[in-house]
Amino acid sequence: MAAKSHLERLTPETREMLEKSNAERIKFIEHARFIPYKTAKEILNKMEELLVLPKKDRMPSLLIVGTSNNGKTSIVKHFFRKHPPTEGIDEDAMPVVYVQAPYEPNVGMFYDKILEALIVPFKQSDPASKKEREIKYYFRHLGTKMLIVDEIHNILSGSVAKQRSFMNAVKNLNNELAIPIVLVGIKDALHAVSTDLQISSRFRPMVLPRWTFDKEYLLLLARLERTLPLKKPSNLAQNREVAELILDSSEGLIGEIVERVMEAAVMAVETGSEKIGANEIKQCDLSKPSERLNIEETQI
């Protein structure tokens, strides 16, 4: 069987972009990508399993742990987009609710964020008990089957007593609504859920490790290249020098890996080289946050 050509390896959407202007191609590149790699698939599969579990007294939950900028939020937001709110003739539905933990372990602020996600009117001055009742009512009314709380390590900014109070509020929602809760954070999140044995025992940790130079990393580069509307092949997975440059400069973080490749792809379009080589990678400065890339993600 003959090897696929460069054009054949590109995704259909990417292939169509080759005929567009440089400005249009750059705009296409500037959207960050969600890459379905092995660990991400395992986490997504686990979340799908939790979503369809029959209700029971002690619903299992999940803790997703990883270094900052290593794909945690991208994974859970991808899951959230796969299960979006819907509007029906008879009733609306919101199977998954996604929120970020408040910057401190404040139960009232936590409930505020959930009510905001539900688009429910409320008063910040209302007692936490009233907000909790509202949350339970709307979760049941909207058929909510999962709550995702990102940046859970934020609660470590408060006292141990406040951390325990916050996690008890999480546990109560888990118990009384009988829905799985997914907590997301850096490794310090392990400390956030260890305030109580009953809490820590129900949140199974799944860890996103840093990337290393192996088959999975090269597969990631190959999948990423399939989304780049460049007219010449870069062969990122076959060019060891380039692959090592990307990995070394990114410190093994997928957010940095994708950013470095995207910046190099834009440079390849602007200079007319139409491919990513060692020169493009070396000229990309990751010491500063990218001003090109936005947070919107596309499925690959």
Beta strands, then each sheet from edge to edge (+ up, - down):
strand 1: 31-34
strand 2: 61-66
strand 3: 86-87
strand 4: 92-93
strand 5: 96-100
strand 6: 146-150
strand 7: 181-185
strand 8: 203-208
strand 9: 294-299
sheet 1: 1+ 9+
sheet 2: 5+ 6+ 7+ 2+ 8+
sheet 3: 3+ 4-
end
